[in-house]
């Protein structure tokens, strides 16, 4: 379980690989969803997508989902982790893991 403070900006990042071990999948859109909030990012040459969300959720634990919609012969992929928010102020980066496009 990850943790973050409400009313802070959370940095969300994920790595998308295209099935070959460690092979980056660049130029693909990834969607990060945290509770009722979401942001979109495009993977860079290393397959990493990064975006930022101002945490407006009430203090609680929320699912953080990173999703690749698929396309160009690749199947959709997603992963979910839990993110606990609290009311005190402090910013930090959140690594959402990686998804493998098959």
Secondary structure, 3 states (H helix, E strand, C coil): CEEEECCCEEEEEEEEECCCCCCECCCCEEEEEECCEEEEEECCCCCEEEEEEECCCCCCEEEEEEEECCECCECCEEEEEEEEEECCCCCCEEEEEEEECC
